[in-house]
């Protein structure tokens, strides 16, 4: 079982740590550049640009990105359609060869890629390395399928629309699965953390027919709307939490338009008679807060029984007292920044509206290191009404609601009736409860006692989703 101490130990004093720090210093001192849209292999500028900075420190700027014109998404789809005619007819083995070369380059640049993930998103280094390794794992698995004779007819052009929650593993995992199965893609990465996707594009695109992969960074959301409404799109993969992906949950879909939804939910957890309350709480804290509550898998609600409430809260307060919020480049940091100033202000506003229910945190962290970033102490709340939004609807922020149930029946109902998301968890040694949890939990993926026993990002990236 992984707890706060284990996460910190993973990042201290070993050879991997030194390699990561070297890569991070290299990335940190790389000259900033302009990032155009890429349509059919061509750089496209609109004349209207916007800067993208690191949430770690807003004075660290990556460069200028182009605000896309509204019809640019349609041009990208046209380009991808033309490329589809050639790429879809390419022998599967040749497609696998292309991605094998990409995979080898990715492995060689593992630390540099992870360092860019950290700088772009604010993930602590263990999370950033895990994000990179998950992408490697996904691509390895999909290449293996092709080598073993995977069958399926490609469907066409796929829109890959992603947010900051998984800045590289989910968006490029989906894109790789789509392209390996013969499709072409139009990618719209997070406007807050687009650089890792551009980094992958630079490595992969020279080996592909022009237009196989296209990239647009859409700050306003209008180009995204044009993309999703384009009738030539075969499917959409929407990943993360944000206005763009949440609006897509209500899209009309049919056999002509496929939709893959990997939007963050509450990912609720029940704790009842665990093997060790201390270990369960430490694992919960890592799961809830190690990417500032922003990971696709981050837990936003924990349910305990009234009889264990005091023991749980005591263990929780002790664990929270040892949390370090700060620069994710530091080896002993568990919690980095929120992705943007706007999201940080939303967090502070939500917490202030529930101030009487806050038992820990909920304030901004301001010191010489964090003053130029978006750092907060995560908030733990209890006693909210059962119908309160923080008990039912996820907001992708480092807020953990503690909900108290009178019995197991009520605990199971609390878990299953909220906006669950992809994950539900249980910490318990009660075999009868474990059996009931396994049979009644409605989440797509469940775990018992060890949240790290299941992949937590890009879980759904598989070629079967992209073929007929």
DRENDO-1510 file (C-alpha; in Angstrom, 1 decimal, always signed):
<recs>
REC; n; res; u; v; w
REC; 1; UNK; +0.0; +0.0; +0.0 .
REC; 2; UNK; +1.3; +3.4; -0.9 .
REC; 3; UNK; +1.1; +6.2; +1.6 .
REC; 4; UNK; +2.4; +9.8; +1.8 .
REC; 5; UNK; +5.8; +8.7; +3.1 .
REC; 6; UNK; +6.2; +6.1; +0.3 .
REC; 7; UNK; +5.4; +8.7; -2.3 .
REC; 8; UNK; +8.1; +11.0; -0.9 .
REC; 9; UNK; +10.6; +8.2; -0.6 .
REC; 10; UNK; +10.1; +7.3; -4.2 .
REC; 11; UNK; +11.4; +10.8; -5.2 .
REC; 12; UNK; +14.5; +11.0; -2.9 .
REC; 13; UNK; +18.1; +10.4; -3.4 .
REC; 14; UNK; +18.3; +7.8; -6.1 .
REC; 15; UNK; +19.7; +7.7; -9.6 .
REC; 16; UNK; +16.3; +8.3; -11.2 .
REC; 17; UNK; +15.9; +11.4; -9.1 .
REC; 18; UNK; +19.2; +12.8; -10.4 .
REC; 19; UNK; +18.3; +12.0; -14.0 .
REC; 20; UNK; +14.9; +13.7; -13.5 .
REC; 21; UNK; +16.5; +16.8; -12.0 .
REC; 22; UNK; +18.9; +17.1; -14.9 .
REC; 23; UNK; +16.1; +16.8; -17.4 .
REC; 24; UNK; +14.0; +19.3; -15.5 .
REC; 25; UNK; +16.8; +21.9; -15.4 .
REC; 26; UNK; +17.3; +21.4; -19.1 .
REC; 27; UNK; +13.5; +21.9; -19.8 .
REC; 28; UNK; +13.4; +24.9; -17.5 .
REC; 29; UNK; +16.1; +26.7; -19.3 .
REC; 30; UNK; +14.9; +25.9; -22.8 .
REC; 31; UNK; +14.2; +29.0; -24.9 .
REC; 32; UNK; +10.6; +29.8; -25.2 .
REC; 33; UNK; +9.1; +29.6; -28.7 .
REC; 34; UNK; +5.9; +30.1; -30.7 .
REC; 35; UNK; +3.4; +27.3; -31.0 .
REC; 36; UNK; +1.2; +27.5; -34.1 .
REC; 37; UNK; -1.7; +25.2; -35.0 .
REC; 38; UNK; -0.6; +22.3; -37.2 .
REC; 39; UNK; -2.9; +21.5; -40.1 .
REC; 40; UNK; -1.7; +18.9; -42.7 .
REC; 41; UNK; +1.8; +19.4; -41.5 .
REC; 42; UNK; +1.7; +23.1; -42.1 .
REC; 43; UNK; +2.1; +25.8; -39.4 .
REC; 44; UNK; -1.0; +27.9; -39.2 .
REC; 45; UNK; -1.1; +31.3; -37.5 .
REC; 46; UNK; -4.1; +33.6; -36.9 .
REC; 47; UNK; -2.3; +36.8; -36.0 .
REC; 48; UNK; -3.9; +36.6; -32.5 .
REC; 49; UNK; -1.8; +34.9; -29.9 .
REC; 50; UNK; -1.9; +34.2; -26.2 .
REC; 51; UNK; +0.9; +33.2; -23.7 .
REC; 52; UNK; +0.9; +30.0; -21.7 .
REC; 53; UNK; +2.7; +29.9; -18.4 .
REC; 54; UNK; +3.5; +27.3; -15.8 .
REC; 55; UNK; +1.2; +27.0; -12.8 .
REC; 56; UNK; +4.3; +26.5; -10.7 .
REC; 57; UNK; +5.4; +30.1; -11.4 .
REC; 58; UNK; +3.5; +32.4; -13.8 .
REC; 59; UNK; +6.8; +34.1; -14.7 .
REC; 60; UNK; +7.9; +30.9; -16.5 .
REC; 61; UNK; +6.4; +31.2; -20.0 .
REC; 62; UNK; +6.5; +28.5; -22.6 .
REC; 63; UNK; +5.8; +30.9; -25.5 .
REC; 64; UNK; +2.9; +32.1; -27.6 .
REC; 65; UNK; +0.1; +30.0; -28.9 .
REC; 66; UNK; -2.3; +30.9; -31.8 .
REC; 67; UNK; -5.9; +31.7; -31.1 .
REC; 68; UNK; -7.6; +29.6; -33.9 .
REC; 69; UNK; -10.1; +31.1; -36.3 .
REC; 70; UNK; -13.5; +29.5; -36.1 .
REC; 71; UNK; -13.2; +27.6; -39.3 .
REC; 72; UNK; -9.8; +26.2; -38.6 .
REC; 73; UNK; -11.3; +23.1; -37.1 .
REC; 74; UNK; -13.1; +22.3; -40.3 .
REC; 75; UNK; -9.8; +22.8; -42.2 .
REC; 76; UNK; -8.2; +20.3; -39.8 .
REC; 77; UNK; -10.9; +17.8; -40.4 .
REC; 78; UNK; -10.6; +18.2; -44.2 .
REC; 79; UNK; -6.8; +17.6; -43.9 .
REC; 80; UNK; -7.3; +14.5; -41.7 .
REC; 81; UNK; -9.9; +13.1; -44.2 .
REC; 82; UNK; -7.4; +13.4; -47.0 .
REC; 83; UNK; -4.7; +11.7; -44.9 .
REC; 84; UNK; -7.2; +9.0; -43.9 .
REC; 85; UNK; -7.4; +7.7; -47.5 .
REC; 86; UNK; -3.7; +6.8; -47.4 .
REC; 87; UNK; -3.1; +6.0; -43.7 .
REC; 88; UNK; -6.1; +3.7; -43.4 .
REC; 89; UNK; -4.7; +1.6; -46.3 .
REC; 90; UNK; -1.2; +1.4; -44.8 .
REC; 91; UNK; -0.3; -2.2; -43.7 .
REC; 92; UNK; -0.9; -2.6; -40.0 .
REC; 93; UNK; +2.7; -3.8; -39.6 .
REC; 94; UNK; +4.0; -0.6; -41.1 .
REC; 95; UNK; +1.8; +1.5; -38.7 .
REC; 96; UNK; +3.2; -0.6; -35.8 .
REC; 97; UNK; +6.8; +0.1; -37.1 .
REC; 98; UNK; +6.1; +3.9; -37.0 .
REC; 99; UNK; +4.9; +3.8; -33.5 .
REC; 100; UNK; +7.7; +1.4; -32.4 .
REC; 101; UNK; +10.1; +4.1; -33.5 .
REC; 102; UNK; +8.1; +6.7; -31.7 .
REC; 103; UNK; +8.0; +4.5; -28.6 .
REC; 104; UNK; +11.8; +4.1; -28.6 .
REC; 105; UNK; +12.2; +7.9; -28.8 .
REC; 106; UNK; +9.8; +8.4; -26.0 .
REC; 107; UNK; +11.6; +6.0; -23.8 .
REC; 108; UNK; +14.9; +7.7; -24.5 .
REC; 109; UNK; +13.4; +11.0; -23.6 .
REC; 110; UNK; +11.4; +9.7; -20.6 .
REC; 111; UNK; +12.8; +12.1; -18.1 .
REC; 112; UNK; +12.6; +15.1; -20.3 .
REC; 113; UNK; +9.0; +14.4; -21.2 .
REC; 114; UNK; +8.1; +13.9; -17.5 .
REC; 115; UNK; +9.9; +17.1; -16.6 .
REC; 116; UNK; +7.8; +19.0; -19.2 .
REC; 117; UNK; +4.6; +17.3; -17.8 .
REC; 118; UNK; +5.5; +18.6; -14.4 .
REC; 119; UNK; +6.4; +22.1; -15.5 .
REC; 120; UNK; +3.2; +22.4; -17.6 .
REC; 121; UNK; +0.8; +20.9; -15.2 .
REC; 122; UNK; +2.3; +21.3; -11.7 .
REC; 123; UNK; +2.3; +17.5; -11.1 .
REC; 124; UNK; +4.8; +16.3; -8.5 .
REC; 125; UNK; +7.6; +14.4; -10.0 .
REC; 126; UNK; +6.4; +10.9; -9.1 .
REC; 127; UNK; +3.0; +11.7; -10.7 .
REC; 128; UNK; +4.7; +13.2; -13.8 .
REC; 129; UNK; +6.9; +10.1; -14.3 .
REC; 130; UNK; +3.8; +7.9; -13.8 .
REC; 131; UNK; +1.9; +9.9; -16.4 .
REC; 132; UNK; +4.7; +9.4; -18.9 .
REC; 133; UNK; +5.1; +5.7; -18.0 .
REC; 134; UNK; +1.4; +5.1; -18.5 .
REC; 135; UNK; +1.6; +6.5; -22.0 .
REC; 136; UNK; +4.5; +4.2; -22.7 .
REC; 137; UNK; +2.5; +1.3; -21.3 .
REC; 138; UNK; -0.6; +2.1; -23.5 .
REC; 139; UNK; +1.4; +2.4; -26.7 .
REC; 140; UNK; +3.3; -0.8; -26.0 .
REC; 141; UNK; +0.0; -2.7; -25.4 .
REC; 142; UNK; -1.5; -1.4; -28.6 .
REC; 143; UNK; +1.6; -2.2; -30.7 .
REC; 144; UNK; +1.5; -5.7; -29.3 .
REC; 145; UNK; -2.1; -6.1; -30.5 .
REC; 146; UNK; -1.2; -5.0; -34.0 .
REC; 147; UNK; +1.7; -7.4; -34.1 .
REC; 148; UNK; -0.6; -10.3; -32.9 .
REC; 149; UNK; -3.0; -9.7; -35.8 .
REC; 150; UNK; -5.6; -7.2; -34.4 .
REC; 151; UNK; -8.6; -7.0; -36.8 .
REC; 152; UNK; -10.9; -4.1; -37.3 .
REC; 153; UNK; -11.9; -1.5; -40.0 .
REC; 154; UNK; -10.8; +2.1; -39.2 .
REC; 155; UNK; -13.7; +4.5; -38.9 .
REC; 156; UNK; -12.3; +7.9; -40.0 .
REC; 157; UNK; -11.3; +11.1; -38.3 .
REC; 158; UNK; -11.3; +11.3; -34.5 .
REC; 159; UNK; -11.4; +14.4; -32.4 .
REC; 160; UNK; -9.2; +14.1; -29.3 .
REC; 161; UNK; -10.3; +16.8; -26.9 .
REC; 162; UNK; -8.5; +16.9; -23.5 .
REC; 163; UNK; -8.0; +18.9; -20.4 .
REC; 164; UNK; -5.1; +19.3; -18.0 .
REC; 165; UNK; -6.2; +16.3; -15.8 .
REC; 166; UNK; -4.0; +14.0; -17.9 .
REC; 167; UNK; -1.8; +16.2; -20.0 .
REC; 168; UNK; -0.1; +13.5; -22.0 .
REC; 169; UNK; -1.1; +9.9; -21.2 .
REC; 170; UNK; -4.8; +10.1; -21.9 .
REC; 171; UNK; -4.8; +12.5; -25.0 .
REC; 172; UNK; -1.8; +10.9; -26.7 .
REC; 173; UNK; -2.8; +7.4; -25.6 .
REC; 174; UNK; -6.2; +7.8; -27.3 .
REC; 175; UNK; -4.5; +9.4; -30.3 .
REC; 176; UNK; -2.0; +6.6; -30.6 .
REC; 177; UNK; -4.7; +3.9; -30.3 .
REC; 178; UNK; -6.8; +5.7; -33.0 .
REC; 179; UNK; -3.8; +6.1; -35.4 .
REC; 180; UNK; -2.5; +2.6; -34.9 .
REC; 181; UNK; -5.9; +1.3; -35.9 .
REC; 182; UNK; -5.8; +3.3; -39.2 .
REC; 183; UNK; -7.6; +6.4; -38.2 .
REC; 184; UNK; -6.5; +10.0; -38.3 .
REC; 185; UNK; -6.9; +12.6; -35.6 .
REC; 186; UNK; -7.5; +16.3; -34.8 .
REC; 187; UNK; -6.1; +17.0; -31.3 .
REC; 188; UNK; -7.2; +19.8; -29.0 .
REC; 189; UNK; -5.1; +19.7; -25.9 .
REC; 190; UNK; -5.7; +21.7; -22.7 .
REC; 191; UNK; -5.3; +25.4; -23.1 .
REC; 192; UNK; -3.5; +25.4; -19.8 .
REC; 193; UNK; -1.0; +22.5; -20.4 .
REC; 194; UNK; -0.7; +22.0; -24.2 .
REC; 195; UNK; +3.1; +21.7; -24.4 .
REC; 196; UNK; +3.5; +18.0; -23.7 .
REC; 197; UNK; +1.2; +17.2; -26.6 .
REC; 198; UNK; +3.2; +19.5; -28.9 .
REC; 199; UNK; +6.3; +17.7; -27.7 .
REC; 200; UNK; +4.9; +14.3; -28.8 .
REC; 201; UNK; +3.8; +15.8; -32.1 .
REC; 202; UNK; +7.4; +17.0; -32.8 .
REC; 203; UNK; +8.7; +13.4; -32.2 .
REC; 204; UNK; +6.0; +11.5; -34.1 .
REC; 205; UNK; +4.7; +13.7; -37.0 .
REC; 206; UNK; +7.8; +13.4; -39.3 .
REC; 207; UNK; +7.1; +9.7; -39.7 .
REC; 208; UNK; +3.4; +10.1; -40.7 .
REC; 209; UNK; +1.6; +11.1; -43.9 .
REC; 210; UNK; +0.8; +14.8; -43.7 .
REC; 211; UNK; -2.5; +15.4; -42.0 .
REC; 212; UNK; -2.6; +12.1; -40.0 .
REC; 213; UNK; -2.3; +14.2; -36.9 .
REC; 214; UNK; -3.4; +17.8; -36.5 .
REC; 215; UNK; -3.2; +20.1; -33.4 .
REC; 216; UNK; -5.2; +23.2; -32.4 .
REC; 217; UNK; -5.0; +24.8; -29.0 .
REC; 218; UNK; -8.4; +26.5; -28.5 .
REC; 219; UNK; -8.6; +29.0; -25.7 .
REC; 220; UNK; -12.1; +30.3; -26.3 .
REC; 221; UNK; -13.8; +27.0; -27.1 .
REC; 222; UNK; -15.4; +28.2; -30.4 .
REC; 223; UNK; -13.1; +26.0; -32.5 .
REC; 224; UNK; -13.9; +23.1; -30.3 .
REC; 225; UNK; -17.6; +23.6; -30.9 .
REC; 226; UNK; -17.0; +23.7; -34.7 .
REC; 227; UNK; -15.0; +20.5; -34.4 .
REC; 228; UNK; -17.7; +18.5; -32.5 .
REC; 229; UNK; -20.4; +19.7; -34.9 .
REC; 230; UNK; -18.4; +18.7; -38.1 .
REC; 231; UNK; -20.4; +16.0; -39.8 .
REC; 232; UNK; -17.2; +14.4; -41.1 .
REC; 233; UNK; -16.0; +13.4; -37.7 .
REC; 234; UNK; -16.3; +9.7; -37.0 .
REC; 235; UNK; -15.8; +9.9; -33.2 .
REC; 236; UNK; -14.9; +12.1; -30.3 .
REC; 237; UNK; -12.8; +11.2; -27.2 .
REC; 238; UNK; -13.3; +13.7; -24.4 .
REC; 239; UNK; -10.9; +13.6; -21.5 .
REC; 240; UNK; -10.8; +15.5; -18.2 .
REC; 241; UNK; -12.8; +18.1; -16.3 .
REC; 242; UNK; -13.7; +21.5; -17.7 .
REC; 243; UNK; -16.4; +23.4; -19.6 .
REC; 244; UNK; -15.6; +21.8; -22.9 .
REC; 245; UNK; -15.7; +18.2; -21.8 .
REC; 246; UNK; -18.7; +18.7; -19.4 .
REC; 247; UNK; -20.8; +20.1; -22.2 .
REC; 248; UNK; -20.0; +17.1; -24.4 .
REC; 249; UNK; -21.7; +14.8; -21.9 .
REC; 250; UNK; -25.0; +15.9; -23.3 .
REC; 251; UNK; -24.2; +15.4; -27.0 .
REC; 252; UNK; -26.5; +13.5; -29.2 .
REC; 253; UNK; -24.6; +10.3; -30.5 .
REC; 254; UNK; -25.6; +7.5; -32.8 .
REC; 255; UNK; -24.0; +4.9; -34.9 .
REC; 256; UNK; -22.5; +7.6; -37.2 .
REC; 257; UNK; -20.8; +9.4; -34.3 .
REC; 258; UNK; -18.9; +7.5; -31.6 .
REC; 259; UNK; -18.2; +9.1; -28.2 .
REC; 260; UNK; -15.6; +8.1; -25.6 .
REC; 261; UNK; -16.1; +9.9; -22.3 .
REC; 262; UNK; -13.3; +10.0; -19.7 .
REC; 263; UNK; -14.6; +12.9; -17.6 .
REC; 264; UNK; -13.6; +13.2; -14.0 .
REC; 265; UNK; -16.1; +12.3; -11.3 .
REC; 266; UNK; -16.3; +12.1; -7.5 .
REC; 267; UNK; -14.4; +8.8; -7.4 .
REC; 268; UNK; -15.9; +8.1; -3.9 .
REC; 269; UNK; -14.3; +5.9; -1.2 .
REC; 270; UNK; -15.8; +4.1; +1.7 .
REC; 271; UNK; -13.7; +3.4; +4.8 .
REC; 272; UNK; -15.1; +0.9; +7.3 .
REC; 273; UNK; -13.1; -1.3; +9.6 .
REC; 274; UNK; -9.9; -1.0; +7.6 .
REC; 275; UNK; -6.8; -3.1; +8.4 .
REC; 276; UNK; -5.2; +0.1; +9.6 .
REC; 277; UNK; -7.0; +3.4; +9.8 .
REC; 278; UNK; -3.7; +5.3; +9.6 .
REC; 279; UNK; -2.7; +3.5; +6.4 .
REC; 280; UNK; -6.1; +3.9; +4.9 .
REC; 281; UNK; -6.1; +7.6; +5.5 .
REC; 282; UNK; -2.6; +8.1; +4.3 .
REC; 283; UNK; -3.5; +6.3; +1.0 .
REC; 284; UNK; -6.7; +8.3; +0.7 .
REC; 285; UNK; -4.8; +11.6; +1.1 .
REC; 286; UNK; -2.4; +10.7; -1.7 .
REC; 287; UNK; -5.3; +9.6; -3.9 .
REC; 288; UNK; -7.2; +12.8; -3.2 .
REC; 289; UNK; -4.5; +15.5; -3.2 .
REC; 290; UNK; -1.2; +14.5; -4.9 .
REC; 291; UNK; -2.2; +16.3; -8.1 .
REC; 292; UNK; -4.2; +18.9; -6.2 .
REC; 293; UNK; -7.4; +17.0; -6.7 .
REC; 294; UNK; -7.2; +17.4; -10.5 .
REC; 295; UNK; -6.3; +13.9; -11.6 .
REC; 296; UNK; -9.0; +12.0; -13.4 .
REC; 297; UNK; -8.9; +9.5; -10.6 .
REC; 298; UNK; -8.7; +11.9; -7.6 .
REC; 299; UNK; -11.1; +11.2; -4.8 .
REC; 300; UNK; -13.5; +14.0; -3.9 .
REC; 301; UNK; -15.7; +12.2; -1.3 .
REC; 302; UNK; -15.0; +9.8; +1.5 .
REC; 303; UNK; -17.8; +8.0; +3.4 .
REC; 304; UNK; -17.4; +6.8; +7.0 .
REC; 305; UNK; -19.8; +5.3; +9.4 .
REC; 306; UNK; -20.8; +7.4; +12.5 .
REC; 307; UNK; -19.3; +4.8; +14.8 .
REC; 308; UNK; -15.8; +5.4; +13.2 .
REC; 309; UNK; -16.1; +9.1; +12.6 .
REC; 310; UNK; -14.0; +10.2; +15.5 .
REC; 311; UNK; -11.2; +7.7; +14.8 .
REC; 312; UNK; -11.2; +8.6; +11.1 .
REC; 313; UNK; -11.1; +12.4; +11.7 .
REC; 314; UNK; -8.3; +12.1; +14.2 .
REC; 315; UNK; -6.2; +10.1; +11.7 .
REC; 316; UNK; -7.1; +12.5; +8.9 .
REC; 317; UNK; -6.0; +15.6; +10.8 .
REC; 318; UNK; -2.8; +13.9; +11.8 .
REC; 319; UNK; -2.1; +13.0; +8.1 .
REC; 320; UNK; -3.0; +16.5; +6.9 .
REC; 321; UNK; -0.6; +18.1; +9.4 .
REC; 322; UNK; +2.3; +16.5; +7.6 .
REC; 323; UNK; +1.4; +17.6; +4.0 .
REC; 324; UNK; +3.8; +19.8; +2.2 .
REC; 325; UNK; +2.3; +22.2; -0.4 .
REC; 326; UNK; +4.9; +23.8; -2.6 .
REC; 327; UNK; +7.1; +23.6; -5.7 .
REC; 328; UNK; +6.6; +20.1; -7.2 .
REC; 329; UNK; +10.2; +20.1; -8.2 .
REC; 330; UNK; +11.2; +19.7; -4.6 .
REC; 331; UNK; +11.6; +16.1; -3.6 .
REC; 332; UNK; +9.4; +16.2; -0.4 .
REC; 333; UNK; +6.5; +18.1; -1.9 .
REC; 334; UNK; +3.2; +16.1; -2.1 .
REC; 335; UNK; +0.9; +18.9; -3.4 .
REC; 336; UNK; +1.8; +21.3; -6.2 .
REC; 337; UNK; -0.3; +24.1; -7.6 .
REC; 338; UNK; -3.8; +24.3; -9.1 .
REC; 339; UNK; -3.7; +24.6; -12.9 .
REC; 340; UNK; -4.7; +28.2; -13.3 .
REC; 341; UNK; -5.4; +31.4; -11.4 .
REC; 342; UNK; -9.1; +31.2; -12.4 .
REC; 343; UNK; -9.4; +27.7; -11.0 .
REC; 344; UNK; -7.6; +28.8; -7.8 .
REC; 345; UNK; -10.0; +31.7; -7.3 .
REC; 346; UNK; -12.9; +29.3; -7.9 .
REC; 347; UNK; -11.5; +27.0; -5.2 .
REC; 348; UNK; -11.2; +29.8; -2.7 .
REC; 349; UNK; -14.7; +31.0; -3.4 .
REC; 350; UNK; -16.2; +27.6; -3.0 .
REC; 351; UNK; -14.4; +27.0; +0.3 .
REC; 352; UNK; -15.4; +30.4; +1.6 .
REC; 353; UNK; -19.1; +29.7; +0.9 .
REC; 354; UNK; -18.8; +26.6; +3.2 .
REC; 355; UNK; -16.4; +28.0; +5.8 .
REC; 356; UNK; -18.3; +26.6; +8.7 .
REC; 357; UNK; -17.8; +23.1; +7.4 .
REC; 358; UNK; -14.1; +23.3; +6.8 .
REC; 359; UNK; -12.0; +21.2; +9.2 .
REC; 360; UNK; -8.7; +21.6; +7.4 .
REC; 361; UNK; -7.1; +23.9; +4.8 .
REC; 362; UNK; -8.9; +25.9; +2.2 .
REC; 363; UNK; -6.5; +28.8; +2.1 .
REC; 364; UNK; -3.9; +30.1; -0.3 .
REC; 365; UNK; -0.3; +29.3; +0.4 .
REC; 366; UNK; +1.9; +32.4; +0.0 .
REC; 367; UNK; +5.6; +32.4; +0.6 .
REC; 368; UNK; +8.7; +33.3; -1.4 .
REC; 369; UNK; +8.5; +30.1; -3.4 .
REC; 370; UNK; +4.8; +30.0; -4.1 .
REC; 371; UNK; +3.9; +33.7; -4.5 .
REC; 372; UNK; +4.0; +33.5; -8.3 .
REC; 373; UNK; +2.1; +30.3; -8.6 .
REC; 374; UNK; -1.4; +29.0; -7.8 .
REC; 375; UNK; -0.9; +27.1; -4.5 .
REC; 376; UNK; -3.5; +26.3; -1.9 .
REC; 377; UNK; -3.9; +24.0; +1.1 .
REC; 378; UNK; -6.4; +21.4; +0.1 .
REC; 379; UNK; -9.8; +21.7; +1.9 .
REC; 380; UNK; -11.4; +19.0; +3.9 .
REC; 381; UNK; -15.1; +19.6; +4.8 .
REC; 382; UNK; -17.7; +17.7; +6.8 .
REC; 383; UNK; -21.3; +18.1; +7.8 .
REC; 384; UNK; -22.5; +19.3; +4.4 .
REC; 385; UNK; -26.1; +18.5; +3.6 .
REC; 386; UNK; -26.5; +15.2; +1.6 .
REC; 387; UNK; -27.8; +17.2; -1.4 .
REC; 388; UNK; -25.0; +19.7; -1.4 .
REC; 389; UNK; -23.1; +19.9; -4.7 .
REC; 390; UNK; -19.8; +19.0; -3.0 .
REC; 391; UNK; -21.3; +15.7; -2.0 .
REC; 392; UNK; -22.6; +14.9; -5.5 .
REC; 393; UNK; -20.9; +16.9; -8.3 .
REC; 394; UNK; -17.1; +16.9; -8.9 .
REC; 395; UNK; -15.3; +20.2; -9.6 .
REC; 396; UNK; -11.8; +19.0; -10.3 .
REC; 397; UNK; -10.4; +20.9; -7.3 .
REC; 398; UNK; -8.5; +19.8; -4.1 .
REC; 399; UNK; -11.7; +19.5; -2.0 .
REC; 400; UNK; -12.5; +16.4; +0.0 .
REC; 401; UNK; -16.0; +16.0; +1.5 .
REC; 402; UNK; -16.4; +13.7; +4.5 .
REC; 403; UNK; -19.9; +12.2; +4.5 .
REC; 404; UNK; -21.1; +10.3; +7.5 .
REC; 405; UNK; -23.5; +7.3; +7.1 .
REC; 406; UNK; -25.5; +5.6; +9.8 .
REC; 407; UNK; -25.1; +2.1; +8.4 .
REC; 408; UNK; -23.6; +0.2; +5.4 .
REC; 409; UNK; -26.9; +0.5; +3.4 .
REC; 410; UNK; -26.7; +4.3; +3.6 .
REC; 411; UNK; -23.0; +4.3; +2.8 .
REC; 412; UNK; -23.5; +2.3; -0.3 .
REC; 413; UNK; -26.3; +4.6; -1.4 .
REC; 414; UNK; -24.1; +7.7; -0.8 .
REC; 415; UNK; -21.4; +6.1; -2.9 .
REC; 416; UNK; -23.6; +5.1; -5.9 .
REC; 417; UNK; -25.9; +8.1; -6.2 .
REC; 418; UNK; -23.3; +10.8; -6.6 .
REC; 419; UNK; -21.5; +11.7; -9.9 .
REC; 420; UNK; -19.4; +8.7; -9.4 .
REC; 421; UNK; -16.9; +9.0; -12.3 .
REC; 422; UNK; -14.7; +6.0; -13.3 .
REC; 423; UNK; -13.6; +4.8; -9.9 .
REC; 424; UNK; -15.0; +3.7; -6.5 .
REC; 425; UNK; -12.8; +2.4; -3.6 .
REC; 426; UNK; -13.2; +0.6; -0.4 .
REC; 427; UNK; -10.8; +0.2; +2.6 .
REC; 428; UNK; -12.0; -2.6; +4.8 .
REC; 429; UNK; -11.1; -6.0; +6.2 .
REC; 430; UNK; -14.8; -7.0; +6.4 .
REC; 431; UNK; -15.1; -9.8; +3.8 .
REC; 432; UNK; -18.9; -9.5; +3.7 .
REC; 433; UNK; -18.7; -5.8; +2.9 .
REC; 434; UNK; -16.0; -6.4; +0.3 .
REC; 435; UNK; -18.2; -8.9; -1.4 .
REC; 436; UNK; -21.2; -6.6; -1.4 .
REC; 437; UNK; -19.0; -3.7; -2.6 .
REC; 438; UNK; -17.8; -5.7; -5.5 .
REC; 439; UNK; -21.3; -6.7; -6.6 .
REC; 440; UNK; -23.1; -3.3; -6.0 .
REC; 441; UNK; -20.6; -0.6; -6.8 .
REC; 442; UNK; -21.6; +1.1; -10.1 .
REC; 443; UNK; -18.3; +2.6; -11.0 .
REC; 444; UNK; -16.6; +1.2; -14.1 .
REC; 445; UNK; -13.4; +0.4; -12.1 .
REC; 446; UNK; -13.3; -0.5; -8.4 .
REC; 447; UNK; -10.5; -1.3; -6.0 .
REC; 448; UNK; -10.2; -2.7; -2.5 .
REC; 449; UNK; -7.6; -1.4; -0.1 .
REC; 450; UNK; -5.1; -0.5; -2.8 .
REC; 451; UNK; -6.0; +2.3; -5.3 .
REC; 452; UNK; -2.7; +1.7; -7.1 .
REC; 453; UNK; -3.8; -1.8; -8.1 .
REC; 454; UNK; -5.6; -0.4; -11.2 .
REC; 455; UNK; -4.3; +2.1; -13.8 .
REC; 456; UNK; -5.4; +5.6; -13.0 .
REC; 457; UNK; -5.1; +7.4; -16.3 .
REC; 458; UNK; -5.7; +6.6; -19.9 .
REC; 459; UNK; -7.4; +3.4; -18.9 .
REC; 460; UNK; -9.8; +3.3; -21.8 .
REC; 461; UNK; -7.2; +3.8; -24.6 .
REC; 462; UNK; -7.7; +0.8; -26.7 .
REC; 463; UNK; -8.0; +0.2; -30.4 .
REC; 464; UNK; -11.3; -1.7; -30.1 .
REC; 465; UNK; -13.0; +1.7; -29.5 .
REC; 466; UNK; -11.8; +3.1; -32.9 .
REC; 467; UNK; -12.8; +0.4; -35.4 .
REC; 468; UNK; -15.9; -1.2; -36.9 .
</recs>
